């Protein structure tokens, strides 16, 4: 079993980190984002 988080911006990233830490890395967490995290462009523009 694994967890797939699609979108969510900083909230999704925080949830992914929390799940990973709470399970000690035993539960794989995958995060899919439409925007490049290094992009300075606002996603709504």
N, C-alpha and C positions, 0 to 999 in steps of 0.2 A: 504494500500500500504506500502511496505517496500523496502529497498535497500539491495541488496546482492552484496558484493565485493568479488571476488574470486582471491586470490593471490595478487601480487603487492608489496609484502614485505613492506618496510617502506613507499613507496608511497601509497599503498593501505590502510595502517593503518592511514596515515595522511589524506587521503580522507575521511575515515570513521569518524575520529574525527571532521573534518571540517563540514561534512554534519550534524552530530549530534549537533554540536554547533550552526550552522546556522539555524537549524530548532527548536532549543530549546528542542531537545529530542522528538519532536512530530512525527518525522519520524524514525521508527525503522531501524537501520543499523546493518547488519550481516556481519562479516568478516570471511572468510574461508582461512586458510593457510595450506599448506602441511607440513611445518616445525614447530616444537615446538619452540615458541618464546624464550624459555630458553636454547635452544640447542646452544652449542658453535661450532658445526660442520657447515662448509660452505655447503650450499645447493647443490653446484655443485660437491662435492666430493663423 
